[in-house]
């Protein structure tokens, strides 16, 4: 809109007094509007800006387009601290859009103000503390100022107080205060006045502080106290009181303590209440000798470094009857032999019992109430003496006594004085048995029948003995005689506690048929004996033993059926069987049943008989070596039904028979074959040294073997010179056969042969010795004449491990006489 003179009376200048309150009118002006705008103004007069900025002024409407500028009181105008002039820019607009903007200048005028206090006195009442006994001194400095910086004066009311204030505002005390005599607090009204008479007043409180300068004193006059013993903890003994002159007008803040070390009492540090804290036993040391307890009680007005006073009090402890009579020990164990005479003193209880109360009126006691199982056999002589005696003799074997060994009794020991405390005494009286009787066996003698094959450690019977003494004695059994053999001192053992008789070694009917033992029963003091007879029952437990139990021989394939092979027979013995009880049969190796024994039963000797001829040509027989296992049993005399239940023993004989073929017998040989195993070593190219090392080692090994072969050939040549011409003559005129040429590699090993078997050569009939492992043979050296057997032409055939070949006759030794050399010329060596 356009500007028009709407603010009537502006611009203008006005004044306002400092510190004017809110709402004070500063200036009044009017707003002129056009006659066409009788409606009024659109925007009321507003202070849109001020210089300097302030919010201390505002515009209020008085009505009828009259307005006034007033103070807001925020902030309060201050001539001394704020600007002294303000330019207010006032804006107005009527409803037609006309506006006006003018300035009102307001000047602040100075006014004489009251003096003001600064510091703590400006906001609160100041309290000053002064210790009693402090000499006169400066106690506080008042700080005040005049807004117009005028000189101020200080005054103090009321006048008679012992304080003064100087023109500088300094407050001084004028005397030394005593808290116990002077007032404890002063109220000082301090007034400050400017030259125009305006003033301000504040109050200063002065408190006199009490200091600890007096010693507390006890107000309790009693010094001796008496209490009974055994008071419970917490029991009050005394209430110790004291006062402190420093606290005359109030309850004293004092601290109590016991200076002397004491385990019975304690004092409350705040209230002075003396009470019991530990057990007080008048009957125990040290109170038993010194029943008075002295305490030093101390009172202080400060826990540390204060004033204190001390007082001694004495507490006397009185004895009460608080202990029952006691016996040490409280349990007694006594022994008395059975049949002890009546009236015998067993125990004097008063020697073991006492009452530890100090006063004699409290430590008297007596014995009463004897009771318990069997107490009728015992009695107390009197209640005072406490002497326990037997009233009658006790026999443990008498059924009327129920065979009781230990009697359990009780006796009450009781105070005579109230409250009649008591204790129980336990007495155990053992009636000691007397060994009056000997042990008695249930039988005068015992007889046990035991088979000879019973196992070692088995029980064969039991003996039993009893003792009439009560309680029954522990009986111990032992063997005191008999039961020995040639090899053992005693082959029987008896259980010391149970009486079981056991065997320690094997029984043998064939050696001893009866054992007589003497068994002893002992109750540690008395002994008795009984006889034990052990009959050993015969059992067939022995095996037939035959001679020889191993034999090896050779027979020709053409041997006639029914021939006693090589005249062989076995002879058997059995320690527990009749010679007629033997039965012979071949259990293993008798292929095609070529062999049998005659007789086959009923004799202790039997011969080996060829039962059927050999048939190799048709292929019925293929084995040339027979290993027979012959069983000899001792059940020949038993009926068939008893052979199942009776014990039968079996002996064994092993025979090895080689069948020698005729010279014309064609032996089918099995073509030989060679197994070639190819091993190929593969080496890494980088390991070039491996084949080199192997080759070098192989050459060295071959060289060593060649050298050893040379040494061996030299030794053989020196030890075995060529045989003479006479020695190379054949002993048997066998048909000449075409010999195959063979390359033979011979390895010679010198053996120290052990010849552990013998057999008869089927051709010569002579005995020879042989080694059962290697098959080596030699003639048996004997001076006994041998039965002459016609020579037979025998062709040796290597049917087992080698090709066919012609056996050579063994050359006679050079040391043998010429007659024997001639004899060997006409005889062949044992067939291979």
Secondary structure as GFF3:
##gff-version 3
##sequence-region A 1 832
A	DSSP	beta_strand	7	8	.	.	.	ID=ss1
A	DSSP	beta_strand	12	17	.	.	.	ID=ss2
A	DSSP	beta_strand	25	31	.	.	.	ID=ss3
A	DSSP	beta_strand	41	51	.	.	.	ID=ss4
A	DSSP	beta_strand	57	63	.	.	.	ID=ss5
A	DSSP	beta_strand	66	71	.	.	.	ID=ss6
A	DSSP	beta_strand	85	94	.	.	.	ID=ss7
A	DSSP	beta_strand	99	109	.	.	.	ID=ss8
A	DSSP	beta_strand	116	117	.	.	.	ID=ss9
A	DSSP	three_ten_helix	119	122	.	.	.	ID=ss10
A	DSSP	beta_strand	126	131	.	.	.	ID=ss11
A	DSSP	beta_strand	138	141	.	.	.	ID=ss12
A	DSSP	beta_strand	144	145	.	.	.	ID=ss13
A	DSSP	beta_strand	153	157	.	.	.	ID=ss14
A	DSSP	beta_strand	163	165	.	.	.	ID=ss15
A	DSSP	beta_strand	170	173	.	.	.	ID=ss16
A	DSSP	beta_strand	185	193	.	.	.	ID=ss17
A	DSSP	beta_strand	199	209	.	.	.	ID=ss18
A	DSSP	beta_strand	217	218	.	.	.	ID=ss19
A	DSSP	beta_strand	224	228	.	.	.	ID=ss20
A	DSSP	beta_strand	236	239	.	.	.	ID=ss21
A	DSSP	beta_strand	242	243	.	.	.	ID=ss22
A	DSSP	three_ten_helix	245	247	.	.	.	ID=ss23
A	DSSP	beta_strand	255	258	.	.	.	ID=ss24
A	DSSP	beta_strand	265	267	.	.	.	ID=ss25
A	DSSP	beta_strand	273	276	.	.	.	ID=ss26
A	DSSP	beta_strand	292	300	.	.	.	ID=ss27
A	DSSP	beta_strand	308	318	.	.	.	ID=ss28
A	DSSP	beta_strand	326	327	.	.	.	ID=ss29
A	DSSP	beta_strand	331	337	.	.	.	ID=ss30
A	DSSP	beta_strand	345	348	.	.	.	ID=ss31
A	DSSP	three_ten_helix	349	351	.	.	.	ID=ss32
A	DSSP	beta_strand	353	354	.	.	.	ID=ss33
A	DSSP	three_ten_helix	360	362	.	.	.	ID=ss34
A	DSSP	beta_strand	365	372	.	.	.	ID=ss35
A	DSSP	three_ten_helix	375	377	.	.	.	ID=ss36
A	DSSP	beta_strand	378	380	.	.	.	ID=ss37
A	DSSP	beta_strand	387	390	.	.	.	ID=ss38
A	DSSP	three_ten_helix	399	401	.	.	.	ID=ss39
A	DSSP	beta_strand	406	415	.	.	.	ID=ss40
A	DSSP	beta_strand	422	432	.	.	.	ID=ss41
A	DSSP	beta_strand	440	441	.	.	.	ID=ss42
A	DSSP	beta_strand	445	451	.	.	.	ID=ss43
A	DSSP	beta_strand	459	462	.	.	.	ID=ss44
A	DSSP	beta_strand	465	466	.	.	.	ID=ss45
A	DSSP	beta_strand	476	481	.	.	.	ID=ss46
A	DSSP	beta_strand	492	494	.	.	.	ID=ss47
A	DSSP	beta_strand	500	503	.	.	.	ID=ss48
A	DSSP	beta_strand	514	522	.	.	.	ID=ss49
A	DSSP	beta_strand	527	537	.	.	.	ID=ss50
A	DSSP	beta_strand	545	547	.	.	.	ID=ss51
A	DSSP	beta_strand	550	556	.	.	.	ID=ss52
A	DSSP	beta_strand	564	573	.	.	.	ID=ss53
A	DSSP	three_ten_helix	579	581	.	.	.	ID=ss54
A	DSSP	beta_strand	583	588	.	.	.	ID=ss55
A	DSSP	three_ten_helix	591	593	.	.	.	ID=ss56
A	DSSP	beta_strand	595	598	.	.	.	ID=ss57
A	DSSP	beta_strand	605	610	.	.	.	ID=ss58
A	DSSP	beta_strand	625	633	.	.	.	ID=ss59
A	DSSP	three_ten_helix	640	642	.	.	.	ID=ss60
A	DSSP	beta_strand	650	660	.	.	.	ID=ss61
A	DSSP	alpha_helix	688	719	.	.	.	ID=ss62
A	DSSP	three_ten_helix	726	728	.	.	.	ID=ss63
A	DSSP	beta_strand	757	760	.	.	.	ID=ss64
A	DSSP	beta_strand	767	770	.	.	.	ID=ss65
A	DSSP	beta_strand	777	779	.	.	.	ID=ss66
A	DSSP	alpha_helix	818	825	.	.	.	ID=ss67
###
